[in-house]
């Protein structure tokens, strides 16, 4: 394989894959390349001469050809830029290169198969050619100039070596005696001269001293030098030795040779260790002298130990500065940075300390106050460190980062003294962003805690109001039902009374919302509801409380689907969103749009809402034309206690409660707003096919009975209403307005009653306590407890007492008649629980 010189991409036949390879059309190399599938990019030529010229001209990647043919072509065409690919191999003698393995073609004679006579004649002729030297002559004439020379054999190499060594040994043997005598005379003269020349100097020198002659033999040394050399030897052994003999190729030997060659002085330090003295450090100074090279050795072990101690101290300081979390930088008297630790570099937003070193730190990081106004350098507290020569501390200022942003810091600055002179100052600072954030969060938590106390007080007040208001509503609803029974069903009076009942029921729902607001309600009551009906009811409630400068527009889609929800809580959602929209437009007026539409939410659209499944939803939108909500606030508007309203106009709980209610109903709420363009809140609630939808109320005969009932309530009005209502249902009623009186009546004749109906909140004795006393007298006595509101009474608690039913005021006649029959006929909640 032949390639252009310098192209090392092809080292084996496998490297030809994907390359453009030149071959001669129909040649054996062409057949071999096709058979082995060396490459899918074969380029055929009419001759190998053409192929070699194309490759030399920079076209294509390689030529595949018989090696001998290729070499002959290169020589004939004088193509120096093309070479054969060779594979390096290590031999025992020296590295050589063999032809690339994988394809080989030998030159030979061939006969047709079976022609043994001709084959024998050819073999005989070849043997004669080998024997008479003809082959050798032909080879040297035609092949040797082209092929690389054969590698010498090991026998040839030993023969040539012996031809050199034997005469050399003979010469050395003949001249050895003469050389030895000359060396002895020369060394004796050197020693005598050295002793005479440097005797006084050597005796008084405190450092080690060595003297080498021009031949780099050690001709003189003192006793001090022996202890300072990195190897142990006697003085007599060292004198007269060549440089490096005793110490091998040591740094001393290399330095002496360098001085000999260049003539320039040289200094170095050598460290070594010995069992006797341990670690040792020597400073060597070499210089040229007329007689050779002089070397001065000085013991610097103590100095090196002190330097190492200082280096370790500096390293400890460096590590301390690099790993401390506080940022530290130093300044000179002009305020230029002299050093900065990694914490400082990182806090200031730089990549390397050299970006700070040399810069004026006031102009770089302390140039402005937090509001962006300029901070005069003469007024800077850090400048006072040098001016007043005392430390300063600042618990809150701002430094400026490389990107131009500011961050709050607390810093300490101290003057740097060198003796009595101030050389600069050092500053330590910390980023107090988290601390300030924690302090702000603490203030917010304290505010929220205070707000929660207020909410608890409001809840307690709401509970008391609910109790009294439910008693009033009970009388209104009860007497309205009684009056409706007395009136002509076809009269206008009946229709008016029906409206009074609707208003009373809306008032009852309002009380439920008040109790929901104070988080003191029983479990939610879910029903299949048409959202359009609830929206229309809310619009009627909002309209009277909103000024005429704000228009309300409804866009409601009519659909056969429902939502499964607590109607009171859906009312609460819409009232909150409507009230917020009204407040957003209170000063300027505008339009409030309430829209209802059906939509499908895909899996991608609900992916960011945990727990929300894709499907069919109702979208209720409450839109206003107010000032809108800033983007920075939109992520916090559903947080508890967060409000943008002025003091006295909001608690920050409305949207948080709306968000919680929507999530509890399997939906989600989003906000869409731009400053100056109003806001739109989108409530998504699952749309469902109802399993059972309540039909419009149909007048039906209420179930009654003839049992004897003891009715107890501390409100005289409710006592009279209860007596009348129960009597109309056919019951024989004993009605009293005192729980103590009722207990006394029951104690005297417990067998005279079939049912006890008692209010919960009464003076003297509560309803649950009255139930306990009655059940002690007669354990099988059915008891119903009614309450407008109680924070201590629940269904679980009344079951534990033995009460059959718990009714919430105000009580409709229909509800009362059904509960009474359920208690008397089936045993009520308690017996149902026991059966389960």
Secondary structure, 3 states (H helix, E strand, C coil): CEEECCCCCCCCHHHHCCCCEEEECCCHHHHHHHHHCCCCCEEEECCHHHHHHHHHCCCCCEECCCHHHHHHHHHHHCCCCEEECEEEECCCCCCEEEECCCCCCCCCCCCCCCCHHHHHHHHHHHHHHHHCCHHHHHHHHHHCCCCCCCCCCHHHHHHHHHHHHHHHHHHHHHHHHHHHHHHHHHHHHHHHHHHHHHHHHHHHCCCEEEEEECCCEEEEECHHHHHHCCCCCCHHHHCCCECCCCCCCCHHHHHHHHHHHHCCCEEEEEEEEECCCEEEEEEEEEEEECCEEEEEEEECHHHHHHHHHHHHHHHHHHHHHHHCCCEEEEEECCCEEEEECHHHHHHCCCCCHHHCCCCEHHHHHCCECCCCCECCHHHCCCHHHHHHCCCEEEEEEEEECCCCCEEEEEEEEEEEEECCEEEEEEEEEEECHHHHHHHHHHHHHHHHHHHHHHHHHHHHHHHHHHHHHHHHHHHHHHHHHHHHHHCCCCCHHHHHHHHHHHHHHHHHHHHHHHHHHCCCCCCCCCEEECHHHHHHHHHHHHHCCCCCCEEEEEEECCCCCEEEECHHHHHHHHHHHHHHHHHHCCCCCEEEEEEEEEEEECCCCCCCCCCCCCEEEEEEEEEECCCCCCHHHHCCCCCCCCCCCCCCCCCCCHHHHHHHHHHHCCCEEEEEECCCCCEEEEEEEECECCCCCCCCCCCCCCCCCCCEEEEECCCHHHHHHHHHHHHHCCCEEEEECCHHHHHHHHHHCHHHCCEEEEECCCCCCCHHHHHHHHHHHCCCCEEEEEECCCCCCCHHHHHHHCCCEEEECCCCHHHHHHHHHHHHHHCHHHHHHHHC
